[in-house]
Amino acid sequence: MANRETRKDLTAKGVEALTKPGFHPDSRGLYLQVQKAGQRSWIHRYTLRGRRRDMGLGGYPAVTLAEARRRRDANRALLVQQIDPLDAKRAAEPARHGGPTFREAAEAHIAAKKAEWSNPKHAAQWASTMETYAYPTIGDKQARDVSVADMLTVLKPIWETKNVTATRVRCRIEAILGSASVRNAWTDYANPAAWRGRLSYLLAAPNRVHQVQNHPALPHAEMAGFLRKLRQVDAVGARALEWTILTMARTGMTLGATWTEVDMQARAWTVPAERMKAQKGERKEFRIPLSDAMLAFLDQVRPLRRPDQGDYIFPSLLKAGKHLSNATMAKMLDRLLDDGTAAEVHGFRATARTWGAEETQHNSDICEVALAHKLPGGATRRAYDRGDLFEKRRALMNDWSNFLAAEAAPQK
């Protein structure tokens, strides 16, 4: 028989240095699982009655190599007796506290809250972040037994490198455990995922770890060359990007735009509430005044409509009856900025806002409403100031269109 290289067991020092994602074997079915996010946890892989099972033994470094081996050996002693360690664990844990596992609590919370999340992707994001960051460490643990130490095991690997994600994970775990405590009537329960008074003492403040990065934007002084290049491209994506720039709209407002939303006589585009960015109960439709340049733009693209593309102004050319995909404008922008200039589609809103502040006499309220932003002053101001500055915004839009027209004029 050919000699096979003998695999070396893990060492405490070697485990500390392991960062490559995947399963790293020790011996007798023990593995260190390294996630792409940097989390590390112990897995005991075994086979009983022809069925392979993976059992989590806890996260590293809270559970050391020596402790993981001890837990693996305890499982093996049960397997000799044909007892499934997972079944034994589940039978033992309710005797301590009862109630759901963290995974079960998370699934119940997501199901209960799904109706209030207006974006269908939101529930998927909750499930995805739990699957990636929480379940490997605490998924099979009784929800009430999740501890501060468990939270540190989940959060520490990503707290400084992916702080926005880590903060969302913490908030979601806090909500899941909070709802589980109410649902199961836990008395004297202190949520281990709470920030104030608990994790705030053990982790750096998020605003000290993560500096908010604004969307890269082209300076308004550079719009001339960009628009000339954009208008030379004969593609639906180019026209959608041009419309987004002209109207100062968000990507989601442009992509779903339909011809029935446009009133050429009133010179207005009304974006339905469901495509506006706000909390579900606070959304309302938003009117955008159309300049001469915007009306001329629509007259140019209208003859390109095909019956199989429905009512969308910017239809998908690949899927009948669908609008342009979310990534199309971003790809178009990358194509045009082939010199490595950093910019994002959303950044053109910042370009317009900066132009309004630096190059015009329009006051800040008009500029902010044009971007569909809430005005400062809170609920009291909104209760009394109920206008939308529509005609004043029309003047702003005319000035913006004139600026872009002059900038995009062919060079002589």
N, C-alpha and C positions, 0 to 999 in steps of 0.2 A: 504494500500500500504506500502511496506517495506520502511523504511527510507534509503535514500541514502546519502553517505558522501558528504557534500558540498565541491566542489573544490574551493580552494582559488585562487584569482587573483594573478598575479605576482606583485612583489614589485621591486623598483629600486635596492635595495640591493640584492634581490634574483636573479635578472637578471644578475647582475655582477658576481655572483657566479656560474651560470649555465654553465657547461662544457660538460655534457653528450650529445652525438650526438642524434638528433631526433627533433621532434616538441614539444615544450612546450607551452601549451595553456594559454592564459590570459582570455579574455572574448569576446563575440560577434564576434567570428571568428578570433581573433588576435592570432598569434602564433610567438614564437621566434624559428627560425630554427637554430640548432647548427650543423655545418658540422664536419666530422671526423677530418678535418684539423684544427679545432678550430675556424673557421669563424662563426660569428653569424649575422643573418639578420631577419628582420621582414616580416611576410607573413600574408596577409589578405585572409582568405578562406571564400568564399561565394557561394551561389547558386542562379542563376537567370534563370528563364524559364526552370527549371529542369536540368540545366547544372552547375556542380561545377567548380569553377575557383579559382586559386591561384594567388594573385597579390603581387609582392614584394613592400614593403614600405620603403626599404632602409636598410643599414647595421648598426649594433650596434658596437660601441657606438656612431657613428656619429648621428644616429637617436635614441633619448632616448625613454624610455617607454612612457613618457607623449606625445611626439611628434608622436610616433607610434599610440597611441590611438586617437590622434586628426585626423591623416590621415585615420584611420579606420572609425571614425565617419563621416568624410566627404564622404567616400565611401558609408556608409549606407544611408546617405541622398540622394545620387543619386539612390541607389537601390529602395528606396521608390517610386521614379518616374519611375521605370523600366528602368533606364539607367545603362548600364554596365560601371563600373568605368574604366576598362581597355580600352574600346572603347573611353571613354571620355578623358583618358590620351593621347592616341595616336592621337586623333583629336586635342588636345591642343598643344602638343609638336612641331609638324611641324610648327605651327604658330610662334614659337620662333626661331627655327633654321632650321628646315627641315632636310632632309637627313635620313640616316639609324639609326636604333638602334645599340647599340654596338654588340649585337648578330648577326645582319644582316651584319655589317661591318666585324666581325670576320669570318663569313661563306664565304663572298666574298673574303677576303684576303687568306683564306686557299685554296679555289678553284683556285685562280689565281696562287698561288705559288706551288701547289701540283706537277706540272710537273717537277719542278727543284729539288724536294726532292727525292733522289734515293731510300730511304727506305720507303716502303708503310706505315710502322708503324708511320712515323713522323707526317703525317697529323692527324692520330688518336690521337697521343699524344697531338698535339695542341688543338684539339677539347675537349679532355678529361680534360686537365688542365683548359681550359676556363669554361667548365661545372662545374668543382669542385670549382674553386676559384674565377672566375670573374662573371659568369652569375648570381649567386644568389644576387649580389650587384648591378651590372651595366648592366646586360643583356638586360633589357627592357628600359634602359635609352638611350636618343638620344646620339649617339657616340660623337658628338661635345660638349655635355654638361657634359661629364665625366670630373671630376675635380681632383685636387691634393688631396682634402679631400677624394674623392672616392678611389683614389689609396691607400691612407693610410689605409682606411677601408679594402681593399682587402689584402694588403701586411702585415700590422702590426701583425696580429695573427700568421703568419708563418715566419716572417722575421728572427727571431733568432732561432727558433726551426727547420725550414726546409729551410735554406737559399738558398741551391742550387735550390730547387723547386721554391722558391719565386723569385729568380733572373730570372729564366726562364720565370715565369709568367709575371714579369715586362717587360722583353725584348719583349715578344710576344704581350703584350698589346700595347707597344710603336710602334711596327711594324704595328699592326692592325690599330691603330689610325693614324699613319703616312700615310699608304696607303689610308685610308678613306679621309684624308685631301686633298690628291692629286686627288683622284677620284672625289671628290665633290667640288674641287676648293675652299676650305675654305681659306679666306684671313685673315692675321694677326693671324694665329693659333699657339698657343704654346702648344706643346704636354705635357700633365700632367704626362705621364709615363716616360718622359725623365729623365735620371739619372743626368747628368752633369748640374749644374745650377738650378736644381729643386729638385728632390727627394734626391740628395746627401746631401742637407742641413737638411733633415728631418729623414733620416734613417742611421744607422751605415753602414760603408763601408763593402761590402760582405767579403773582404779578412780579415777583423778584426773579423767578426762574425763566419765564417766557415773556419776551418782548413782542407785542402784537406787530405783525408785519402787514403793512398796507398793500393793497393790490398795486403791482407795478403799473405805471401809467405813462403814456407819452406826454411830454410837455406840449402845451397848446401851440407853441412856436414851431413844433415839428409836424403839425398836422398837414401842412401843405404837401410835402413829399409823400406822406403816407396815403392821403386821399387820392392823389394822382395815380399812385400804383393800384389802389383798391378799385378805382373806377375803370381800370383797364382790364380787370378780370371779369370774364363772362361766366358767372356761376351763381347759383342761388345763395350759396354761403356768403359770397361777397356782397350780394344785395342785402341779405339779412344783417350783416355786420354794418353796412352803410346806414340802414334804417335805425339800428341800435344807437349809432353815433348821433344821427340827426335828432332823434327823439329823447336822448339821454335815458333810454330805457334799460331795465335789467334784462339779462338773457332770457329768463323765463317769460317775461312780458312779450318779447319779440317772437319767440319760437311758436307760441300758440296763437299768434295774431291771425284773425280772420277778416275777410272783406265785410262781413256783416257788422263788425265792430267799428267800422269806419263810416262816418257821416260826412260825405264830401260837401254837402250844403252847409252844415254847421261848422265845417272845417275842424272836426274833432275825432280823435280815436279814443274810444272808451274801453279800458282794460277791465275785464270782469274781476270781481272780488277774489275768486279762487286762484287767480294767477298773481295776486299781489302778496308781497312779503309782509306778514304781520302775524300775531297770534290769531288762532282760528276765529275766536269770537270778535276780534277787532278789525277784521278785513272788510274793506268796502271797495267798490269800483273806483277807478281813477281815470279822469279825463285828461287827455293830452291835447293841447291846441296845436293845430297843424299849420305850418307856415306855407308860403307859396312853393318853396323848394320841396317840402314834404309832399304836397299835392302833386307836383310835377313828377316826383319820384314814383308815386303810386300809379300815375297815368302811364309811366314807362313800363312798369312791371305787370300791370293788369293784362295786356294782350298776351302775355306768356302763359296764362292760365290754361290748364288742360282739364277736361271734365273728370278724369280719373283721379285728380289730385284734391278733390273736395274744395272746401271754402278757404283753405289756408293761404295766406299771402306768401308764405315761404314753405312750400310743401317738400316732403321728402321725394327724391327722384328714384329711390329704391323701394319704398313701401307705399303702395297706393292708399290714399286716404289718411296718411300720417303727415305730421309736420316734420320739419328739419330736426335732426338729432342735436343733442346738447353739445356735442364735441365739434360740430362742423365749423362754427365761427372761430373757436379756439385754434383749430387746425389751419383755417384760412389766415388767421393773424400770424401764426408761426411761419407760415409759408411766405408771407409778405415781409416779415422781419427777419430775413435771412442773414442779416449782419450781426445777429446776436443781441440786438436791443431787447431789454426786458420790458414786457408789457403784457397785460391781460385784458380780455374783453371788458370785464367789469371796470377796469381802470379808466376807460373813456369817460365814465361818469365823473371821476375825479378830475380828468382833463377839462371837462365842461364846467365843473364847479370852480376850478382855479381860474379859468378864463373869465367866468362871471364876476369873480371877486376882484381880479386884477385889471380887467380890460373894460368893464362896464360900470354904469351907475345903478344897476339894479340892486335893490337891498337884499340882505341875506335871506329873509323869509321867502321871497320869491324864488331865489335860487334853490333853497332847501325843498320847497313844495314841488318845484319842477323835477326834483329827484325822488319824489314820493317819500320824503323823509318827514317824520313827526317834528313839529316845531317845539322848541323849548317852552316850558311853562306848565307841562303836565296836563292832567285831566281838567283842572279848573279852566285853563285857557281854552281847551278844546270844547268845553261845555258852552262857552260864550262866543268864541270865534269860530263860526261854522262855515265860513266861505272857503273856496279853494283857489282864490286869486287867479281865476281862469284867464281873464282878459289881460291882466298884468303879466301872466306867464306867456301869453301869446306874443307880447312885445319882446320878451326874453328869447323865445323860440325864433322869432324873426331875426333878431340880432345874431343869434347863434348860427342860423342857416346862412345869413349873409357873410358872416366871418368864414364859415367853411367854404362857401362858394368862392370867395376871394382867394382863400388859401389854396383851393384845389384847381384854380384856373391854370390852364396850360402855360408853361413858361415860354416866353418869346426869345 
